[in-house]
Amino acid sequence: MSEHHEDHWHAALRHIRGGELTGQTNQTTGMTRLEAVSGKTVGSAKVWMGQTHVAPQTNSGDHHHGEAETAIYVVSGNPVFVFAEGEKEVRLETEPGDYVFVPPYVPHREENPGGTEAVVVIARSSQEGVVVNLPSLWAHVDVNADVNADAEGGSAAAEECA
């Protein structure tokens, strides 16, 4: 076996301490995203993971995460996840210990109607935290658009959200 052969079965584990999370990722108004596991931070190829902090009495902007599936775990606070179902706005009211799944390309926003900061842990099926900011929950989402282009007046990028 070659000395330079990459051994995927014996790669080093990576430890990211809570204080090492970086805000150098895509952001949406009304929230702060912190990146922990990504292609940038640890060289991951299929997963992005981090935290989102939503201040009290704050709403995020409407956005989606491109082709990435997103899983959310509520750590603290009572964030509300809002999405459109036809003409109706649907609100998922959560509490610590709850999980939320966001399918690819689904426009949504996070709200924190409470008096304390809401913190969630996010995992995405992408090495980068894709975030496409939108003007509304009902904005047209072009699933064939390049994630580095603008989305109906909102900014899009292939780096991080919830």
C-alpha positions as CSV (number, residue, x, y, z in Angstrom):
1,M,0.0,0.0,0.0
2,S,1.3,3.4,-0.9
3,E,2.5,5.7,1.9
4,H,0.2,8.5,0.5
5,H,-2.9,6.3,0.2
6,E,-5.8,8.0,2.0
7,D,-7.2,5.7,4.7
8,H,-10.8,6.8,5.3
9,W,-11.3,4.1,8.0
10,H,-8.6,5.6,10.3
11,A,-9.1,9.4,9.9
12,A,-8.9,11.6,13.0
13,L,-12.0,12.7,14.8
14,R,-12.5,16.4,15.1
15,H,-13.5,18.1,18.3
16,I,-15.1,21.6,18.0
17,R,-15.4,23.3,21.4
18,G,-18.5,25.5,22.0
19,G,-16.3,28.6,22.2
20,E,-14.8,27.8,18.8
21,L,-18.0,28.3,16.7
22,T,-17.6,30.9,14.1
23,G,-20.1,33.5,12.8
24,Q,-18.2,33.7,9.5
25,T,-21.1,32.1,7.7
26,N,-24.2,33.4,5.8
27,Q,-26.7,35.2,8.0
28,T,-30.4,36.1,7.9
29,T,-31.7,39.2,9.6
30,G,-33.0,38.7,13.1
31,M,-30.7,35.8,14.0
32,T,-27.1,34.9,14.5
33,R,-25.8,31.6,13.0
34,L,-22.6,30.0,14.4
35,E,-20.9,27.3,12.3
36,A,-19.3,24.3,14.0
37,V,-19.1,21.4,11.5
38,S,-18.7,22.2,7.8
39,G,-16.5,21.8,4.8
40,K,-14.7,24.9,5.9
41,T,-14.1,24.0,9.5
42,V,-13.5,20.3,9.5
43,G,-13.6,19.2,5.8
44,S,-17.0,17.5,6.0
45,A,-18.4,16.5,2.7
46,K,-22.1,15.7,3.5
47,V,-23.1,17.6,6.6
48,W,-23.2,21.1,8.1
49,M,-23.9,21.7,11.8
50,G,-24.1,24.7,14.0
51,Q,-26.3,26.9,16.2
52,T,-28.7,29.6,15.6
53,H,-29.5,32.3,18.3
54,V,-32.7,34.3,18.0
55,A,-33.0,37.3,20.3
56,P,-36.3,37.9,22.3
57,Q,-39.1,39.5,20.4
58,T,-37.4,39.0,17.0
59,N,-38.2,37.4,13.7
60,S,-35.7,36.1,11.1
61,G,-36.2,37.0,7.5
62,D,-37.9,34.6,5.2
63,H,-35.5,32.1,3.7
64,H,-34.9,28.6,2.5
65,H,-31.8,26.2,2.4
66,G,-31.7,25.2,-1.2
67,E,-31.5,21.4,-1.8
68,A,-30.3,20.8,1.7
69,E,-32.5,19.0,4.2
70,T,-32.4,20.7,7.6
71,A,-32.9,19.1,11.1
72,I,-33.4,21.4,14.1
73,Y,-33.1,20.7,17.8
74,V,-34.5,23.2,20.2
75,V,-32.0,23.8,23.1
76,S,-33.7,26.7,24.8
77,G,-36.5,29.2,24.5
78,N,-39.7,28.7,22.6
79,P,-39.0,29.5,18.9
80,V,-41.8,29.4,16.4
81,F,-41.1,28.1,12.9
82,V,-43.4,29.6,10.3
83,F,-44.1,28.4,6.7
84,A,-46.8,28.7,4.1
85,E,-49.3,26.0,3.3
86,G,-51.3,27.3,0.3
87,E,-52.6,30.8,1.3
88,K,-52.3,30.0,5.0
89,E,-49.4,30.8,7.3
90,V,-48.6,27.7,9.5
91,R,-46.9,28.2,12.9
92,L,-45.0,25.4,14.7
93,E,-44.6,26.5,18.4
94,T,-41.8,24.6,20.0
95,E,-40.1,24.1,23.3
96,P,-36.7,22.7,24.5
97,G,-36.3,19.1,23.5
98,D,-38.4,19.4,20.3
99,Y,-37.1,18.7,16.8
100,V,-38.2,20.3,13.5
101,F,-37.5,19.0,10.0
102,V,-37.3,21.5,7.1
103,P,-37.5,19.9,3.6
104,P,-35.4,21.2,0.7
105,Y,-36.4,24.6,-0.8
106,V,-39.2,25.2,1.7
107,P,-39.5,29.0,2.5
108,H,-39.8,29.5,6.3
109,R,-38.7,31.9,9.1
110,E,-38.0,31.6,12.8
111,E,-39.7,33.8,15.3
112,N,-39.0,34.3,19.0
113,P,-42.0,35.8,20.7
114,G,-40.7,35.1,24.2
115,G,-38.7,37.2,26.6
116,T,-35.5,35.0,26.4
117,E,-33.1,34.1,23.7
118,A,-34.0,31.0,21.7
119,V,-31.1,28.7,20.8
120,V,-31.3,25.8,18.3
121,V,-28.8,23.3,17.0
122,I,-29.0,22.8,13.2
123,A,-27.8,19.9,11.0
124,R,-28.0,20.1,7.2
125,S,-27.3,17.6,4.5
126,S,-24.7,19.7,2.9
127,Q,-21.1,20.5,3.7
128,E,-22.0,24.2,3.7
129,G,-25.0,26.0,5.3
130,V,-26.9,27.1,2.3
131,V,-29.2,30.1,2.9
132,V,-31.3,31.8,0.3
133,N,-33.0,34.9,1.8
134,L,-36.4,35.7,0.3
135,P,-38.8,38.7,0.3
136,S,-41.7,36.5,1.6
137,L,-42.9,33.0,2.4
138,W,-44.8,33.0,-0.9
139,A,-41.8,34.1,-3.1
140,H,-41.1,32.0,-6.1
141,V,-38.4,29.4,-5.4
142,D,-36.4,28.4,-8.5
143,V,-35.0,25.0,-7.7
144,N,-32.7,25.2,-10.8
145,A,-31.2,28.6,-9.8
146,D,-27.6,28.8,-8.9
147,V,-27.4,29.3,-5.1
148,N,-24.9,32.1,-5.6
149,A,-27.4,34.3,-7.5
150,D,-30.1,36.5,-6.0
151,A,-33.4,34.9,-5.2
152,E,-36.3,37.3,-6.0
153,G,-34.5,40.3,-4.5
154,G,-33.0,38.4,-1.6
155,S,-29.4,37.4,-1.3
156,A,-28.4,33.8,-1.8
157,A,-25.3,32.0,-0.8
158,A,-23.8,28.6,-0.4
159,E,-22.6,29.0,3.2
160,E,-24.9,29.0,6.2
161,C,-29.0,29.2,8.8
162,A,-32.4,27.6,10.3
